């Protein structure tokens, strides 16, 4: 299955990503537009008023939230969302002095042979002032992960609710140093295999837990996404992102079977303790 990921264009202030999903356009459309489906792969909370002139809200507990208006609603082929706001800092709050920009997210779905749908996202309109540069980079990195989350959900866990644990912190430590700490000797160490896309890898957590699986995506300095064997291909995500004078760092573990709830919860507590120490 192919992925075509275009480089983010800082001059045009645009991100373009194309990904193939082994699902019908109708299934992909529901994953993008139904609140109950959205929370199975993307935000933690979602609210959708469907149709032209409708709206969507994505939120992640008390941190990030995104409110968009629906400009185009053509199921199951084309969805255009519009958002107007200033740039965000590492905690999802407006950057002081940043000018508001009108951003557009255009999702286009095209049926391919063999029951596959090609999903193309064009996210454009990022502001031109310096406060937007980091967000353009971070959003590009984030969409590369989130669209793989969508594919992973539809191809392997469709119709199942997600359980998760997440730890997130913000620090003034430079992002390169945070990334080295996250995947260094005192962080998540590689003990077997390779941390490369499509490769097998085993990581040892800072608290001694071994996590084996297949690497779905890696963008050094930004994100690692691992499908975890012992969680029936649940997902481990390690990520950092930059904002003016700040670095955000995030550890996420999710599964689609409630029998893993205790393991996921315990992981979240350990991850939170680790990040508090690492980001100080």
RAQUINOR-V103282 format. One record per residue. N is the residue number from 1. RES is the residue in one letter. OMEGA is omega in degrees with one decimal (NA if undefined). Layout:
# RAQUINOR-V103282
n=N res=RES omega=OMEGA
n=N res=RES omega=OMEGA
This chain:
# RAQUINOR-V103282
n=1 res=X omega=-172.1
n=2 res=X omega=170.1
n=3 res=X omega=172.6
n=4 res=X omega=-176.1
n=5 res=X omega=-179.5
n=6 res=X omega=176.6
n=7 res=X omega=176.0
n=8 res=X omega=-175.9
n=9 res=X omega=-177.3
n=10 res=X omega=179.0
n=11 res=X omega=179.4
n=12 res=X omega=-179.5
n=13 res=X omega=-172.4
n=14 res=X omega=173.1
n=15 res=X omega=176.0
n=16 res=X omega=179.2
n=17 res=X omega=175.0
n=18 res=X omega=-178.7
n=19 res=X omega=177.5
n=20 res=X omega=-177.8
n=21 res=X omega=179.2
n=22 res=X omega=-179.3
n=23 res=X omega=-179.6
n=24 res=X omega=174.2
n=25 res=X omega=179.6
n=26 res=X omega=178.7
n=27 res=X omega=178.6
n=28 res=X omega=178.2
n=29 res=X omega=178.6
n=30 res=X omega=179.5
n=31 res=X omega=-179.3
n=32 res=X omega=-166.1
n=33 res=X omega=179.9
n=34 res=X omega=-174.6
n=35 res=X omega=-179.4
n=36 res=X omega=176.9
n=37 res=X omega=-178.8
n=38 res=X omega=-175.9
n=39 res=X omega=176.2
n=40 res=X omega=179.9
n=41 res=X omega=-170.1
n=42 res=X omega=-177.5
n=43 res=X omega=175.4
n=44 res=X omega=174.3
n=45 res=X omega=179.4
n=46 res=X omega=173.4
n=47 res=X omega=-176.2
n=48 res=X omega=165.3
n=49 res=X omega=-168.1
n=50 res=X omega=173.5
n=51 res=X omega=175.8
n=52 res=X omega=-177.8
n=53 res=X omega=173.9
n=54 res=X omega=-177.0
n=55 res=X omega=173.5
n=56 res=X omega=171.6
n=57 res=X omega=173.2
n=58 res=X omega=178.0
n=59 res=X omega=-179.9
n=60 res=X omega=-177.3
n=61 res=X omega=-174.5
n=62 res=X omega=178.9
n=63 res=X omega=-174.2
n=64 res=X omega=168.2
n=65 res=X omega=-179.1
n=66 res=X omega=177.8
n=67 res=X omega=-178.8
n=68 res=X omega=170.4
n=69 res=X omega=-180.0
n=70 res=X omega=-179.6
n=71 res=X omega=179.5
n=72 res=X omega=-179.7
n=73 res=X omega=-177.6
n=74 res=X omega=-176.8
n=75 res=X omega=-9.7
n=76 res=X omega=-170.3
n=77 res=X omega=-170.7
n=78 res=X omega=177.3
n=79 res=X omega=177.3
n=80 res=X omega=178.3
n=81 res=X omega=-179.5
n=82 res=X omega=-179.3
n=83 res=X omega=177.6
n=84 res=X omega=-177.4
n=85 res=X omega=171.1
n=86 res=X omega=175.8
n=87 res=X omega=178.4
n=88 res=X omega=170.4
n=89 res=X omega=-174.9
n=90 res=X omega=178.2
n=91 res=X omega=-179.9
n=92 res=X omega=177.9
n=93 res=X omega=-178.2
n=94 res=X omega=175.3
n=95 res=X omega=179.6
n=96 res=X omega=177.4
n=97 res=X omega=179.5
n=98 res=X omega=178.3
n=99 res=X omega=179.4
n=100 res=X omega=177.0
n=101 res=X omega=176.7
n=102 res=X omega=-175.8
n=103 res=X omega=-179.4
n=104 res=X omega=172.8
n=105 res=X omega=-179.3
n=106 res=X omega=176.9
n=107 res=X omega=178.5
n=108 res=X omega=-178.0
n=109 res=X omega=-179.8
n=110 res=X omega=178.5
n=111 res=X omega=175.4
n=112 res=X omega=177.1
n=113 res=X omega=174.4
n=114 res=X omega=176.8
n=115 res=X omega=-179.1
n=116 res=X omega=175.2
n=117 res=X omega=173.9
n=118 res=X omega=179.5
n=119 res=X omega=179.0
n=120 res=X omega=176.6
n=121 res=X omega=170.0
n=122 res=X omega=-179.4
n=123 res=X omega=-170.6
n=124 res=X omega=174.0
n=125 res=X omega=177.4
n=126 res=X omega=-176.8
n=127 res=X omega=-175.0
n=128 res=X omega=-179.5
n=129 res=X omega=-171.0
n=130 res=X omega=-179.8
n=131 res=X omega=-178.3
n=132 res=X omega=-173.7
n=133 res=X omega=179.9
n=134 res=X omega=-178.5
n=135 res=X omega=175.9
n=136 res=X omega=179.0
n=137 res=X omega=-176.9
n=138 res=X omega=180.0
n=139 res=X omega=176.5
n=140 res=X omega=177.8
n=141 res=X omega=-178.8
n=142 res=X omega=179.5
n=143 res=X omega=176.6
n=144 res=X omega=177.4
n=145 res=X omega=-171.8
n=146 res=X omega=178.6
n=147 res=X omega=171.4
n=148 res=X omega=173.0
n=149 res=X omega=179.3
n=150 res=X omega=-179.7
n=151 res=X omega=-179.2
n=152 res=X omega=179.1
n=153 res=X omega=-175.5
n=154 res=X omega=-176.3
n=155 res=X omega=-175.2
n=156 res=X omega=-171.9
n=157 res=X omega=-174.3
n=158 res=X omega=177.6
n=159 res=X omega=-178.0
n=160 res=X omega=177.5
n=161 res=X omega=-177.4
n=162 res=X omega=168.0
n=163 res=X omega=-171.5
n=164 res=X omega=167.6
n=165 res=X omega=-179.1
n=166 res=X omega=174.0
n=167 res=X omega=-176.8
n=168 res=X omega=178.2
n=169 res=X omega=176.7
n=170 res=X omega=-177.2
n=171 res=X omega=172.8
n=172 res=X omega=175.9
n=173 res=X omega=-179.5
n=174 res=X omega=-173.2
n=175 res=X omega=179.2
n=176 res=X omega=178.5
n=177 res=X omega=178.1
n=178 res=X omega=179.8
n=179 res=X omega=179.0
n=180 res=X omega=178.0
n=181 res=X omega=-177.1
n=182 res=X omega=-176.8
n=183 res=X omega=-179.1
n=184 res=X omega=-176.5
n=185 res=X omega=179.7
n=186 res=X omega=179.9
n=187 res=X omega=178.2
n=188 res=X omega=-175.6
n=189 res=X omega=173.1
n=190 res=X omega=179.1
n=191 res=X omega=177.1
n=192 res=X omega=177.3
n=193 res=X omega=-175.5
n=194 res=X omega=176.1
n=195 res=X omega=-179.9
n=196 res=X omega=-178.6
n=197 res=X omega=-179.5
n=198 res=X omega=180.0
n=199 res=X omega=171.7
n=200 res=X omega=-176.9
n=201 res=X omega=170.2
n=202 res=X omega=176.4
n=203 res=X omega=170.7
n=204 res=X omega=-177.8
n=205 res=X omega=178.5
n=206 res=X omega=179.3
n=207 res=X omega=169.6
n=208 res=X omega=-179.1
n=209 res=X omega=177.1
n=210 res=X omega=-175.1
n=211 res=X omega=-177.4
n=212 res=X omega=176.9
n=213 res=X omega=-179.9
n=214 res=X omega=-177.5
n=215 res=X omega=178.6
n=216 res=X omega=-178.6
n=217 res=X omega=168.5
n=218 res=X omega=171.1
n=219 res=X omega=-173.7
n=220 res=X omega=-177.7
n=221 res=X omega=-176.5
n=222 res=X omega=-167.4
n=223 res=X omega=165.2
n=224 res=X omega=176.3
n=225 res=X omega=-175.2
n=226 res=X omega=172.6
n=227 res=X omega=-167.8
n=228 res=X omega=-177.1
n=229 res=X omega=-169.7
n=230 res=X omega=176.3
n=231 res=X omega=-178.7
n=232 res=X omega=-179.6
n=233 res=X omega=162.7
n=234 res=X omega=-171.0
n=235 res=X omega=168.8
n=236 res=X omega=176.3
n=237 res=X omega=173.4
n=238 res=X omega=-174.8
n=239 res=X omega=170.6
n=240 res=X omega=175.5
n=241 res=X omega=-174.5
n=242 res=X omega=169.4
n=243 res=X omega=-177.0
n=244 res=X omega=177.6
n=245 res=X omega=-175.4
n=246 res=X omega=169.0
n=247 res=X omega=172.5
n=248 res=X omega=178.5
n=249 res=X omega=-168.7
n=250 res=X omega=172.0
n=251 res=X omega=-173.1
n=252 res=X omega=172.9
n=253 res=X omega=-179.6
n=254 res=X omega=177.1
n=255 res=X omega=-177.4
n=256 res=X omega=178.1
n=257 res=X omega=-175.2
n=258 res=X omega=178.4
n=259 res=X omega=179.0
n=260 res=X omega=-172.0
n=261 res=X omega=-177.7
n=262 res=X omega=178.6
n=263 res=X omega=-179.1
n=264 res=X omega=179.8
n=265 res=X omega=179.5
n=266 res=X omega=176.8
n=267 res=X omega=-178.7
n=268 res=X omega=178.9
n=269 res=X omega=178.3
n=270 res=X omega=-179.2
n=271 res=X omega=179.3
n=272 res=X omega=178.4
n=273 res=X omega=179.5
n=274 res=X omega=-177.7
n=275 res=X omega=178.5
n=276 res=X omega=177.9
n=277 res=X omega=-173.7
n=278 res=X omega=-173.1
n=279 res=X omega=178.5
n=280 res=X omega=NA
